[in-house]
Amino acid sequence: MSTLSAITPPPLSLYIHIPWCVQKCPYCDFNSHAQKGEIPQQAYITALLEDLDADIARYQLTDDERPLHSIFIGGGTPSLIAPELIEELLDGVRQRIPFRDDIEITMEANPGTIEAARFKRYQTGGVTRISIGVQSFQQQKLERLGRIHGESEAINAASWLIL
């Protein structure tokens, strides 16, 4: 047996990128774009699943021996996508690649876009963790960074998300 064949591959994780934001922060280097009009949500979710199909075929990712350990939905501001479409996306991924029973599914959120009922729906749709983008709790710094939220929205977001 060669040394290479004895190496166990790392847990399988998936990053899903949602490129839209309410506005583009001046410090952000990520591929993200200010929302201009309606986001083509359904078309984008469909395209993501089609892209995953192509990657599964290319990299042979359907091995039941290596189920998905974690999914991170980042961006942009993924919380701009409707909860039912995030659920559709996660269901589509689950149909293509097996999930570990204890899979962690994290979604980024801007404190300025958090609504308690909406985030409860993300949870019932499969999201297990929210990563809140709080760069500061000081209003002057938030304004300088071009953030759409203030100190109170950041604090409220954290308290609403304690599920």
DSSP file with accessible surface (Angstrom, degrees, kcal/mol):
  #  RESIDUE AA STRUCTURE BP1 BP2  ACC     N-H-->O    O-->H-N    N-H-->O    O-->H-N    TCO  KAPPA ALPHA  PHI   PSI    X-CA   Y-CA   Z-CA
    1    1 A M              0   0  201      0, 0.0     2,-0.1     0, 0.0     5,-0.0   0.000 360.0 360.0 360.0 130.5    0.0    0.0    0.0
    2    2 A S     >  -     0   0   73      1,-0.1     4,-0.8     0, 0.0     3,-0.1  -0.371 360.0-114.8 -79.2 160.7    1.4    3.4   -0.9
    3    3 A T  T >4 S+     0   0  120      1,-0.2     3,-0.7     2,-0.2     4,-0.4   0.889 114.3  55.7 -61.1 -39.2    1.5    6.3    1.5
    4    4 A L  G >4 S+     0   0  140      1,-0.2     3,-1.1     2,-0.2    -1,-0.2   0.887 103.0  53.2 -65.4 -37.9   -0.9    8.3   -0.7
    5    5 A S  G 34 S+     0   0   74      1,-0.2    -1,-0.2    -3,-0.1    -2,-0.2   0.731 103.8  58.3 -72.1 -17.7   -3.6    5.6   -0.6
    6    6 A A  G << S+     0   0   60     -4,-0.8     2,-0.4    -3,-0.7    -1,-0.2   0.554  81.6 105.4 -86.8  -7.2   -3.5    5.5    3.2
    7    7 A I    <   -     0   0  108     -3,-1.1    -3,-0.0    -4,-0.4    -4,-0.0  -0.600  66.8-139.3 -79.0 127.5   -4.4    9.2    3.6
    8    8 A T        -     0   0  120     -2,-0.4    -2,-0.1     1,-0.1    -1,-0.0  -0.741  22.2-121.1 -84.0 129.0   -7.9    9.8    4.7
    9    9 A P        -     0   0   72      0, 0.0     3,-0.1     0, 0.0    -1,-0.1  -0.325  32.7-101.7 -67.3 153.9   -9.5   12.8    2.9
   10   10 A P        -     0   0   88      0, 0.0     3,-0.1     0, 0.0     0, 0.0  -0.231  53.3 -73.2 -68.4 164.9  -10.7   15.7    5.0
   11   11 A P        -     0   0   80      0, 0.0     2,-0.4     0, 0.0    57,-0.1  -0.258  56.0-109.5 -56.8 146.2  -14.4   16.1    5.8
   12   12 A L  E     +a   68   0A  23     55,-0.7    57,-4.0    -3,-0.1    58,-1.0  -0.682  43.5 174.9 -85.3 125.3  -16.4   17.3    2.8
   13   13 A S  E     -a   70   0A  66     -2,-0.4     2,-0.4    56,-0.2    58,-0.2  -0.905  16.8-148.0-126.7 160.1  -17.6   20.8    3.1
   14   14 A L  E     -a   71   0A  41     56,-2.0    58,-2.7    -2,-0.3     2,-0.5  -0.995   1.4-158.5-133.9 132.0  -19.4   23.1    0.6
   15   15 A Y  E     -a   72   0A 112     -2,-0.4     2,-0.5    56,-0.2    58,-0.2  -0.944   9.2-167.5-107.4 130.6  -19.3   26.9    0.2
   16   16 A I  E     -a   73   0A  12     56,-2.8    58,-2.4    -2,-0.5     2,-0.5  -0.982  10.2-149.3-119.4 124.9  -22.3   28.5   -1.6
   17   17 A H  E     -a   74   0A  34     -2,-0.5    58,-0.2    56,-0.2    56,-0.1  -0.820  13.8-173.3-102.7 127.2  -21.9   32.1   -2.7
   18   18 A I  E     -a   75   0A   0     56,-3.0    58,-0.9    -2,-0.5    59,-0.1  -0.968  10.9-164.8-112.4 111.2  -24.8   34.6   -2.8
   19   19 A P        +     0   0   13      0, 0.0    14,-3.0     0, 0.0     2,-0.3   0.492  49.5  99.6 -85.0  -1.9  -23.3   37.7   -4.5
   20   20 A W  E     +d   33   0B  43     12,-0.2    57,-3.3    57,-0.1     2,-0.3  -0.625  40.6 174.1 -94.1 145.7  -26.0   40.4   -3.7
   21   21 A C  E     -d   34   0B  15     12,-2.4    14,-3.1    -2,-0.3     3,-0.2  -0.922  44.7-115.5-133.2 161.0  -25.9   43.0   -0.9
   22   22 A V  S    S-     0   0   63     -2,-0.3     2,-0.3     1,-0.3    -1,-0.1   0.935 104.5  -9.8 -61.0 -44.7  -28.2   45.9   -0.1
   23   23 A Q  S    S-     0   0   86     11,-0.2     2,-0.5    -3,-0.1    -1,-0.3  -0.980  80.9-104.0-148.5 155.2  -25.2   48.1   -0.9
   24   24 A K        -     0   0   78     -2,-0.3    10,-0.0    -3,-0.2    -4,-0.0  -0.711  34.3-132.9 -83.2 122.3  -21.5   47.3   -1.5
   25   25 A C    >   -     0   0   12     -2,-0.5     3,-1.4     1,-0.1   121,-0.2  -0.554  15.0-127.3 -73.8 140.1  -19.3   48.2    1.5
   26   26 A P  T 3  S+     0   0  102      0, 0.0    -1,-0.1     0, 0.0   120,-0.1   0.752 106.6  48.9 -63.9 -22.1  -16.2   50.2    0.5
   27   27 A Y  T 3  S+     0   0   91    118,-0.5     2,-0.3     2,-0.0   119,-0.1   0.568  85.2 113.0 -91.7  -8.2  -13.8   47.8    2.3
   28   28 A C    <   +     0   0   28     -3,-1.4     4,-0.1     1,-0.1    -4,-0.0  -0.484  36.2 177.4 -78.3 128.3  -15.3   44.6    0.8
   29   29 A D        +     0   0  161     -2,-0.3    -1,-0.1     2,-0.1     2,-0.1   0.334  48.0 110.0-104.8   2.3  -13.1   42.6   -1.6
   30   30 A F  S    S-     0   0  130      1,-0.1     2,-1.7    45,-0.1    46,-0.1  -0.391  87.1 -95.9 -76.2 158.6  -15.6   39.7   -2.1
   31   31 A N  S    S+     0   0  101     -2,-0.1     2,-0.3    44,-0.1    -1,-0.1  -0.585  76.8 135.9 -72.2  91.3  -17.4   39.2   -5.3
   32   32 A S        -     0   0    6     -2,-1.7     2,-0.4    -4,-0.1   -12,-0.2  -0.983  37.1-158.3-143.0 154.4  -20.5   41.0   -4.3
   33   33 A H  E     -d   20   0B  99    -14,-3.0   -12,-2.4    -2,-0.3    43,-0.1  -0.990  27.3-105.8-138.7 140.8  -22.8   43.5   -5.9
   34   34 A A  E     -d   21   0B  34     -2,-0.4     2,-0.3   -14,-0.2   -12,-0.2  -0.410  47.4-105.0 -63.8 135.7  -25.3   46.1   -4.7
   35   35 A Q        -     0   0   76    -14,-3.1     2,-0.5    -2,-0.1    -1,-0.1  -0.487  39.1-176.0 -65.0 124.1  -28.8   45.0   -5.2
   36   36 A K        -     0   0  185     -2,-0.3     2,-0.1     2,-0.1    -1,-0.0  -0.911  58.4 -39.8-124.5  99.7  -30.3   46.9   -8.2
   37   37 A G  S    S-     0   0   57     -2,-0.5     2,-0.2     2,-0.0    -1,-0.0  -0.419 113.4  -2.7  81.3-156.6  -33.9   45.9   -8.6
   38   38 A E        -     0   0  169     -2,-0.1    -2,-0.1    -3,-0.1     0, 0.0  -0.470  68.2-129.2 -75.3 133.8  -35.2   42.4   -8.2
   39   39 A I        -     0   0    9     -2,-0.2     2,-2.7    41,-0.1     3,-0.3  -0.700  19.7-126.1 -78.9 132.2  -32.7   39.7   -7.4
   40   40 A P     >  +     0   0   71      0, 0.0     4,-2.5     0, 0.0     5,-0.2  -0.364  48.3 162.5 -76.7  67.2  -33.2   36.7   -9.8
   41   41 A Q  H  >  +     0   0   36     -2,-2.7     4,-2.5     1,-0.2     5,-0.2   0.908  65.7  42.9 -59.1 -54.1  -33.5   34.4   -6.9
   42   42 A Q  H  > S+     0   0   88     -3,-0.3     4,-2.5     1,-0.2    -1,-0.2   0.931 115.5  49.8 -63.0 -42.5  -35.2   31.3   -8.4
   43   43 A A  H  > S+     0   0   67      1,-0.2     4,-2.4     2,-0.2    -1,-0.2   0.892 111.9  49.3 -62.6 -38.2  -32.9   31.5  -11.5
   44   44 A Y  H  X S+     0   0   52     -4,-2.5     4,-2.6     2,-0.2    -2,-0.2   0.927 110.4  48.7 -69.1 -42.9  -29.8   31.7   -9.3
   45   45 A I  H  X S+     0   0    0     -4,-2.5     4,-2.2     2,-0.2    -2,-0.2   0.929 112.6  49.5 -62.2 -43.4  -30.8   28.8   -7.1
   46   46 A T  H  X S+     0   0   53     -4,-2.5     4,-2.3    -5,-0.2    -1,-0.2   0.932 111.3  49.0 -60.4 -44.7  -31.5   26.7  -10.2
   47   47 A A  H  X S+     0   0   46     -4,-2.4     4,-2.5     1,-0.2    -2,-0.2   0.891 108.6  53.6 -64.1 -39.1  -28.1   27.7  -11.7
   48   48 A L  H  X S+     0   0   32     -4,-2.6     4,-2.3     2,-0.2    -1,-0.2   0.926 110.3  46.5 -61.2 -43.6  -26.3   26.8   -8.4
   49   49 A L  H  X S+     0   0   16     -4,-2.2     4,-2.3     2,-0.2    -2,-0.2   0.883 111.8  50.9 -68.8 -35.9  -27.9   23.3   -8.4
   50   50 A E  H  X S+     0   0  122     -4,-2.3     4,-1.9     2,-0.2    -1,-0.2   0.904 110.4  49.9 -65.0 -40.7  -27.0   22.8  -12.1
   51   51 A D  H  X S+     0   0   95     -4,-2.5     4,-2.3     2,-0.2    -2,-0.2   0.901 109.1  51.8 -63.7 -40.6  -23.4   23.9  -11.3
   52   52 A L  H  X S+     0   0   13     -4,-2.3     4,-2.9     1,-0.2     5,-0.2   0.911 106.1  54.6 -62.9 -40.9  -23.3   21.4   -8.4
   53   53 A D  H  X S+     0   0   70     -4,-2.3     4,-2.2     1,-0.2    -1,-0.2   0.923 109.0  48.1 -57.0 -44.2  -24.5   18.6  -10.8
   54   54 A A  H  X S+     0   0   57     -4,-1.9     4,-2.4     1,-0.2    -1,-0.2   0.911 112.9  47.7 -64.0 -41.8  -21.6   19.4  -13.1
   55   55 A D  H  X S+     0   0   51     -4,-2.3     4,-3.1     2,-0.2     5,-0.2   0.878 109.0  53.9 -67.6 -37.5  -19.1   19.4  -10.2
   56   56 A I  H  X>S+     0   0   19     -4,-2.9     4,-1.5     2,-0.2     5,-0.8   0.937 112.0  44.7 -61.5 -44.8  -20.5   16.1   -8.9
   57   57 A A  H  <5S+     0   0   78     -4,-2.2    -2,-0.2    -5,-0.2    -1,-0.2   0.927 117.2  45.6 -64.8 -41.3  -20.0   14.5  -12.3
   58   58 A R  H  <5S+     0   0  180     -4,-2.4    -2,-0.2     1,-0.2    -1,-0.2   0.897 126.8  26.5 -69.9 -42.2  -16.5   16.0  -12.6
   59   59 A Y  H  <5S-     0   0  126     -4,-3.1    -1,-0.2    -5,-0.2    -2,-0.2   0.373  99.1-124.9-106.7   3.2  -15.2   15.2   -9.1
   60   60 A Q  T  <5 +     0   0  163     -4,-1.5     3,-0.4    -5,-0.2    -3,-0.2   0.956  45.9 165.2  51.2  63.1  -17.4   12.1   -8.3
   61   61 A L      < +     0   0   40     -5,-0.8    -1,-0.1     1,-0.2    -4,-0.1   0.280  45.5  91.1 -94.6  11.8  -18.7   13.6   -5.1
   62   62 A T        +     0   0   78     -6,-0.3     2,-0.4    35,-0.1    -1,-0.2   0.254  49.2 137.7 -95.5  18.8  -21.6   11.2   -4.4
   63   63 A D    >   -     0   0   83     -3,-0.4     3,-1.9     1,-0.2    -2,-0.0  -0.461  46.6-152.7 -68.1 116.7  -19.7    8.8   -2.3
   64   64 A D  T 3  S+     0   0  127     -2,-0.4    -1,-0.2     1,-0.3    -3,-0.0   0.697  93.3  68.6 -63.5 -16.8  -21.8    7.7    0.7
   65   65 A E  T 3  S+     0   0  169      1,-0.2    -1,-0.3     2,-0.0    -2,-0.1   0.639 104.4  42.0 -75.1 -14.9  -18.5    7.1    2.6
   66   66 A R  S <  S+     0   0   75     -3,-1.9    -1,-0.2    -5,-0.1    -3,-0.1  -0.592  78.8 178.4-134.1  72.6  -17.8   10.9    2.6
   67   67 A P        -     0   0   34      0, 0.0   -55,-0.7     0, 0.0    32,-0.3  -0.278  44.6 -78.7 -72.6 162.9  -21.0   12.8    3.4
   68   68 A L  E     -ab  12  99A   2     30,-3.3    32,-2.6     1,-0.2   -55,-0.2  -0.435  39.8-173.2 -64.0 129.8  -21.2   16.6    3.7
   69   69 A H  E     -     0   0A  67    -57,-4.0    35,-1.6     1,-0.3     2,-0.3   0.784  66.3  -1.9 -91.5 -38.7  -19.8   17.7    7.0
   70   70 A S  E     -ab  13 104A  28    -58,-1.0   -56,-2.0    33,-0.2     2,-0.4  -0.995  51.8-155.2-155.4 154.7  -20.7   21.5    6.7
   71   71 A I  E     -ab  14 105A   2     33,-2.3    35,-2.9    -2,-0.3     2,-0.5  -0.997   9.3-164.8-130.7 134.0  -22.2   24.0    4.3
   72   72 A F  E     -ab  15 106A  61    -58,-2.7   -56,-2.8    -2,-0.4     2,-0.7  -0.986   3.2-162.6-121.3 121.0  -21.4   27.7    4.5
   73   73 A I  E     +ab  16 107A   0     33,-3.2    35,-2.5    -2,-0.5   -56,-0.2  -0.906  30.0 157.5-104.1 107.5  -23.7   30.1    2.6
   74   74 A G  E     +a   17   0A   0    -58,-2.4   -56,-3.0    -2,-0.7     2,-0.3  -0.578   6.3  84.4-122.4-174.3  -21.8   33.4    2.3
   75   75 A G  E    S-a   18   0A   6      1,-0.4   -43,-0.1   -58,-0.2     2,-0.1  -0.882  85.2 -13.0-175.4-148.0  -21.7   36.4    0.2
   76   76 A G  S    S-     0   0   14    -58,-0.9    -1,-0.4    -2,-0.3   -55,-0.2   0.813 122.2 -40.1  46.4-159.7  -22.8   39.1   -0.3
   77   77 A T    >   -     0   0    8    -57,-3.3     3,-2.1    -3,-0.2     4,-0.2  -0.810  54.4-175.1-127.8  88.8  -25.8   38.9    1.9
   78   78 A P  G >  S+     0   0    0      0, 0.0     3,-2.3     0, 0.0    31,-0.1   0.788  78.3  74.3 -57.4 -25.8  -27.4   35.5    1.6
   79   79 A S  G 3  S+     0   0    1     29,-0.6    30,-0.1     1,-0.3     7,-0.0   0.527  79.5  74.0 -70.8  -0.3  -30.3   36.6    3.9
   80   80 A L  G <  S+     0   0   26     -3,-2.1     2,-0.4   -60,-0.2    -1,-0.3   0.641  80.7  88.4 -79.0 -14.9  -31.6   38.6    0.9
   81   81 A I  S <  S-     0   0    0     -3,-2.3     5,-0.1    -4,-0.2   -63,-0.0  -0.680  94.9-102.2 -85.5 136.6  -32.7   35.3   -0.6
   82   82 A A    >>  -     0   0   13     -2,-0.4     4,-1.9     1,-0.1     3,-0.9  -0.235  25.9-122.8 -57.7 140.2  -36.2   34.1    0.4
   83   83 A P  H 3> S+     0   0    9      0, 0.0     4,-2.5     0, 0.0     5,-0.2   0.871 111.1  56.5 -54.5 -38.8  -36.2   31.4    3.1
   84   84 A E  H 3> S+     0   0  105      1,-0.2     4,-2.0     2,-0.2     5,-0.1   0.835 107.5  49.1 -66.8 -27.5  -38.2   29.0    0.9
   85   85 A L  H <> S+     0   0   18     -3,-0.9     4,-2.5     2,-0.2    -1,-0.2   0.852 108.5  51.9 -80.2 -32.2  -35.5   29.3   -1.8
   86   86 A I  H  X S+     0   0    1     -4,-1.9     4,-2.8     2,-0.2     5,-0.2   0.929 111.4  48.9 -64.6 -41.1  -32.7   28.6    0.7
   87   87 A E  H  X S+     0   0   54     -4,-2.5     4,-2.9     2,-0.2     5,-0.2   0.929 110.3  50.4 -62.8 -43.2  -34.7   25.5    1.8
   88   88 A E  H  X S+     0   0   72     -4,-2.0     4,-2.4     2,-0.2    -1,-0.2   0.913 111.3  49.6 -60.1 -42.3  -35.1   24.5   -1.9
   89   89 A L  H  X S+     0   0    2     -4,-2.5     4,-2.4     2,-0.2    -2,-0.2   0.948 112.7  45.6 -61.3 -49.4  -31.3   25.0   -2.3
   90   90 A L  H  X S+     0   0    0     -4,-2.8     4,-2.7     1,-0.2    -2,-0.2   0.902 112.7  50.5 -64.9 -39.2  -30.5   22.9    0.7
   91   91 A D  H  X S+     0   0   56     -4,-2.9     4,-2.0    -5,-0.2    -1,-0.2   0.912 110.3  51.2 -62.9 -40.5  -32.9   20.2   -0.3
   92   92 A G  H  X S+     0   0    4     -4,-2.4     4,-0.8    -5,-0.2    -2,-0.2   0.899 110.9  47.0 -63.6 -41.0  -31.4   20.1   -3.7
   93   93 A V  H >X S+     0   0    2     -4,-2.4     4,-2.8     1,-0.2     3,-1.1   0.945 110.8  52.6 -64.1 -45.4  -27.9   19.7   -2.3
   94   94 A R  H 3< S+     0   0  100     -4,-2.7    -2,-0.2     1,-0.3    -1,-0.2   0.848 105.6  54.7 -60.8 -34.6  -29.1   17.0    0.1
   95   95 A Q  H 3< S+     0   0  157     -4,-2.0    -1,-0.3     1,-0.2    -2,-0.2   0.754 116.9  37.9 -69.2 -22.0  -30.6   15.1   -2.9
   96   96 A R  H << S+     0   0   63     -3,-1.1    -2,-0.2    -4,-0.8    -1,-0.2   0.771 125.6  26.6-100.0 -33.6  -27.2   15.1   -4.6
   97   97 A I  S  < S-     0   0    3     -4,-2.8    -1,-0.3    -5,-0.1   -35,-0.1  -0.996  85.0-115.0-134.8 127.9  -24.8   14.6   -1.8
   98   98 A P        -     0   0   37      0, 0.0   -30,-3.3     0, 0.0     2,-0.4  -0.295  28.9-138.4 -62.9 145.9  -25.5   12.8    1.5
   99   99 A F  E     -b   68   0A  31    -32,-0.3   -30,-0.2    -5,-0.1     2,-0.1  -0.826  15.3-116.2-101.6 144.2  -25.4   14.9    4.7
  100  100 A R  E >   -     0   0A  93    -32,-2.6     3,-1.5    -2,-0.4   -32,-0.0  -0.460  30.9-116.6 -65.8 152.7  -23.9   13.8    8.0
  101  101 A D  E 3  S+     0   0A 175      1,-0.3    -1,-0.1    -2,-0.1   -32,-0.0   0.843 116.4  44.6 -60.6 -33.2  -26.5   13.6   10.7
  102  102 A D  E 3  S+     0   0A 105      2,-0.1    -1,-0.3   -32,-0.0    -2,-0.0   0.003  83.5 157.7-102.7  30.9  -24.8   16.4   12.6
  103  103 A I  E <   -     0   0A  24     -3,-1.5     2,-0.5   -35,-0.1   -33,-0.2  -0.182  34.5-141.2 -57.9 140.2  -24.2   18.7    9.6
  104  104 A E  E     -b   70   0A  83    -35,-1.6   -33,-2.3    23,-0.0     2,-0.6  -0.945  15.1-169.9-103.6 126.4  -23.6   22.3   10.4
  105  105 A I  E     -b   71   0A   2     -2,-0.5    23,-2.2   -35,-0.2    24,-1.9  -0.952   8.5-172.3-120.0 109.1  -25.2   24.7    7.9
  106  106 A T  E     -bc  72 129A   2    -35,-2.9   -33,-3.2    -2,-0.6     2,-0.4  -0.830   6.1-170.5-105.1 139.8  -24.1   28.3    8.4
  107  107 A M  E     -bc  73 130A   0     22,-2.1    24,-2.4    -2,-0.4   -33,-0.2  -0.998  19.6-130.1-130.4 131.9  -25.6   31.3    6.6
  108  108 A E  E     - c   0 131A  55    -35,-2.5   -29,-0.6    -2,-0.4     2,-0.3  -0.502  27.8-175.8 -74.7 149.8  -24.2   34.9    6.8
  109  109 A A  E     - c   0 132A   4     22,-2.4    24,-2.7    -2,-0.2     5,-0.1  -0.996  25.3-132.3-147.9 142.2  -26.5   37.7    7.6
  110  110 A N    >   -     0   0   11     -2,-0.3     3,-2.7    22,-0.2     4,-0.2  -0.805  24.7-130.3 -88.5 131.6  -26.2   41.5    7.8
  111  111 A P  G >  S+     0   0    4      0, 0.0     3,-0.9     0, 0.0    -1,-0.1   0.778 107.2  63.4 -55.7 -23.8  -27.7   42.8   11.0
  112  112 A G  G 3  S+     0   0   38      1,-0.2    42,-0.0    37,-0.1    41,-0.0   0.531 104.5  46.0 -77.5  -5.4  -29.6   45.3    8.9
  113  113 A T  G <  S+     0   0   18     -3,-2.7     2,-0.5     2,-0.0    -1,-0.2   0.245  83.6 118.5-117.9  12.0  -31.5   42.5    7.1
  114  114 A I    <   +     0   0   10     -3,-0.9     2,-0.4    -4,-0.2     3,-0.1  -0.709  30.8 171.9 -91.7 126.0  -32.5   40.4   10.1
  115  115 A E     >  -     0   0  118     -2,-0.5     4,-2.3     1,-0.1     5,-0.3  -1.000  32.4-134.5-127.4 130.0  -36.2   39.8   10.9
  116  116 A A  H  > S+     0   0   50     -2,-0.4     4,-1.9     1,-0.2     5,-0.2   0.891 102.9  46.5 -54.5 -48.5  -37.0   37.3   13.6
  117  117 A A  H  > S+     0   0   83      1,-0.2     4,-1.7     2,-0.2    -1,-0.2   0.903 111.8  51.7 -64.1 -40.0  -39.8   35.5   11.7
  118  118 A R  H  > S+     0   0   64      1,-0.2     4,-1.7     2,-0.2    -1,-0.2   0.916 110.6  48.1 -62.8 -41.3  -37.8   35.2    8.5
  119  119 A F  H  X S+     0   0    4     -4,-2.3     4,-1.9     1,-0.2    -1,-0.2   0.821 105.3  57.7 -74.9 -26.6  -34.8   33.7   10.4
  120  120 A K  H  X S+     0   0  105     -4,-1.9     4,-2.3    -5,-0.3    -1,-0.2   0.910 106.1  51.8 -63.8 -38.0  -37.0   31.2   12.1
  121  121 A R  H  X S+     0   0   86     -4,-1.7     4,-1.6     2,-0.2    -2,-0.2   0.876 105.3  53.8 -67.6 -37.4  -38.0   30.1    8.6
  122  122 A Y  H  <>S+     0   0    1     -4,-1.7     5,-2.3     2,-0.2     4,-0.4   0.920 108.9  51.1 -60.2 -40.6  -34.4   29.7    7.6
  123  123 A Q  H ><5S+     0   0   73     -4,-1.9     3,-1.6     1,-0.2    -2,-0.2   0.940 109.4  47.2 -63.5 -47.4  -33.9   27.5   10.7
  124  124 A T  H 3<5S+     0   0   93     -4,-2.3    -1,-0.2     1,-0.3    -2,-0.2   0.788 108.3  59.0 -66.7 -22.3  -36.9   25.3    9.8
  125  125 A G  T 3<5S-     0   0    5     -4,-1.6    -1,-0.3    -5,-0.2    -2,-0.2   0.497 132.4 -85.7 -82.8  -6.2  -35.5   25.1    6.2
  126  126 A G  T < 5S+     0   0   20     -3,-1.6     2,-0.3    -4,-0.4    -3,-0.2   0.282  82.2 134.1 125.8 -13.6  -32.2   23.6    7.5
  127  127 A V      < +     0   0    5     -5,-2.3    -1,-0.4     1,-0.2   -21,-0.2  -0.558  25.0 179.4 -71.2 128.3  -29.9   26.5    8.5
  128  128 A T        +     0   0   88    -23,-2.2     2,-0.3    -2,-0.3   -22,-0.2   0.550  62.7  29.8-106.1 -11.6  -28.4   25.6   11.9
  129  129 A R  E     -c  106   0A 119    -24,-1.9   -22,-2.1     2,-0.0     2,-0.5  -0.987  60.4-151.9-152.6 138.8  -26.2   28.6   12.4
  130  130 A I  E     -c  107   0A  37     -2,-0.3     2,-0.7   -24,-0.2   -22,-0.2  -0.942   7.9-154.1-112.1 131.6  -26.2   32.3   11.5
  131  131 A S  E     -c  108   0A  39    -24,-2.4   -22,-2.4    -2,-0.5     2,-0.5  -0.929  16.6-151.5-103.9 109.1  -23.0   34.3   11.2
  132  132 A I  E     -c  109   0A  46     -2,-0.7     2,-1.6   -24,-0.2   -22,-0.2  -0.733   9.9-135.5 -88.3 126.0  -23.8   37.9   11.9
  133  133 A G        +     0   0   21    -24,-2.7     2,-0.6    -2,-0.5    -1,-0.1  -0.595  41.1 156.6 -82.7  83.8  -21.6   40.5   10.1
  134  134 A V        +     0   0   43     -2,-1.6     3,-0.1     1,-0.1    -2,-0.1  -0.937  14.7 172.6-111.3 110.3  -20.9   43.0   12.9
  135  135 A Q        -     0   0   87     -2,-0.6     2,-0.3     1,-0.3    -1,-0.1   0.694  69.8  -9.6 -88.4 -21.0  -17.7   44.9   12.3
  136  136 A S        -     0   0   18     14,-0.1    -1,-0.3     1,-0.0    18,-0.1  -0.973  43.7-141.7-166.1 159.9  -18.2   47.3   15.2
  137  137 A F  S    S+     0   0  107     -2,-0.3     2,-0.6    -3,-0.1    14,-0.1   0.199  78.4  98.8-109.0  11.2  -20.8   48.4   17.8
  138  138 A Q     >  -     0   0  110      1,-0.1     4,-2.4    12,-0.1     3,-0.4  -0.898  67.6-147.2-104.6 120.6  -19.7   52.0   17.5
  139  139 A Q  H  > S+     0   0   80     -2,-0.6     4,-2.6     1,-0.2     5,-0.2   0.864  96.0  53.8 -55.4 -43.4  -22.0   54.1   15.3
  140  140 A Q  H  > S+     0   0  136      1,-0.2     4,-2.1     2,-0.2    -1,-0.2   0.915 111.5  45.7 -61.0 -41.7  -19.2   56.4   13.9
  141  141 A K  H  > S+     0   0   91     -3,-0.4     4,-2.1     2,-0.2    -1,-0.2   0.900 110.6  53.3 -69.4 -39.4  -17.1   53.4   12.8
  142  142 A L  H  <>S+     0   0    1     -4,-2.4     5,-2.4     2,-0.2     4,-0.5   0.918 110.3  47.9 -61.0 -42.2  -20.1   51.7   11.3
  143  143 A E  H ><5S+     0   0  129     -4,-2.6     3,-1.2     1,-0.2    -2,-0.2   0.919 110.5  51.1 -64.4 -42.5  -20.9   54.8    9.2
  144  144 A R  H 3<5S+     0   0  166     -4,-2.1    -1,-0.2     1,-0.3    -2,-0.2   0.854 109.6  51.2 -63.8 -33.2  -17.3   55.1    8.1
  145  145 A L  T 3<5S-     0   0   52     -4,-2.1  -118,-0.5    -5,-0.1    -1,-0.3   0.534 113.7-119.8 -80.7  -7.6  -17.4   51.4    7.0
  146  146 A G  T < 5 +     0   0   17     -3,-1.2    -3,-0.2    -4,-0.5    -2,-0.1   0.746  52.7 165.6  77.1  23.7  -20.5   52.1    5.0
  147  147 A R      < -     0   0   35     -5,-2.4    -1,-0.2    -6,-0.2  -123,-0.1  -0.432  38.9-141.2 -74.8 149.1  -22.6   49.5    7.0
  148  148 A I  S    S+     0   0   56   -125,-0.1     2,-0.3    -2,-0.1    -1,-0.1   0.456  80.3  65.1 -88.8  -0.9  -26.4   49.6    6.6
  149  149 A H        -     0   0    6     -7,-0.1     2,-0.2   -10,-0.0    -2,-0.1  -0.795  67.9-144.6-119.0 163.3  -27.0   48.9   10.3
  150  150 A G     >  -     0   0    5     -2,-0.3     4,-1.9   -39,-0.1     5,-0.2  -0.532  41.4 -84.6-112.8-175.6  -26.3   50.7   13.5
  151  151 A E  H  > S+     0   0   91      1,-0.2     4,-2.2     2,-0.2     5,-0.2   0.911 125.6  51.8 -57.7 -45.8  -25.3   49.6   17.0
  152  152 A S  H  > S+     0   0   69      1,-0.2     4,-3.0     2,-0.2    -1,-0.2   0.897 107.7  51.7 -64.9 -37.6  -28.9   48.8   18.1
  153  153 A E  H  > S+     0   0   79      2,-0.2     4,-2.7     1,-0.2    -1,-0.2   0.897 109.2  51.3 -65.4 -36.7  -29.6   46.7   15.0
  154  154 A A  H  X S+     0   0    1     -4,-1.9     4,-1.9     2,-0.2    -2,-0.2   0.932 113.4  43.8 -64.7 -44.5  -26.5   44.6   15.7
  155  155 A I  H  X S+     0   0   85     -4,-2.2     4,-2.1     1,-0.2    -2,-0.2   0.932 115.3  48.8 -66.6 -44.6  -27.5   44.0   19.3
  156  156 A N  H  X S+     0   0   66     -4,-3.0     4,-2.8     1,-0.2     5,-0.2   0.900 108.3  54.6 -61.6 -42.0  -31.1   43.3   18.3
  157  157 A A  H  X S+     0   0    0     -4,-2.7     4,-1.7     1,-0.2    -1,-0.2   0.930 108.5  48.2 -58.7 -46.5  -30.0   40.9   15.6
  158  158 A A  H  < S+     0   0   47     -4,-1.9     4,-0.4     1,-0.2    -1,-0.2   0.916 113.5  47.0 -61.5 -42.2  -28.0   38.9   18.1
  159  159 A S  H >< S+     0   0   62     -4,-2.1     3,-0.9     1,-0.2    -1,-0.2   0.885 111.3  51.0 -70.6 -36.7  -30.8   38.7   20.6
  160  160 A W  H 3< S+     0   0  116     -4,-2.8    -1,-0.2     1,-0.2    -2,-0.2   0.816 105.8  56.9 -67.9 -29.4  -33.4   37.7   18.0
  161  161 A L  T 3< S+     0   0   25     -4,-1.7     2,-1.3    -5,-0.2    -1,-0.2   0.498  72.9 105.2 -87.0  -1.6  -31.2   34.9   16.7
  162  162 A I    <         0   0  141     -3,-0.9    -4,-0.0    -4,-0.4    -3,-0.0  -0.679 360.0 360.0 -76.2  99.5  -30.9   33.1   20.1
  163  163 A L              0   0  113     -2,-1.3    -2,-0.1   -43,-0.0    -3,-0.0  -0.621 360.0 360.0 -94.0 360.0  -33.3   30.4   19.1
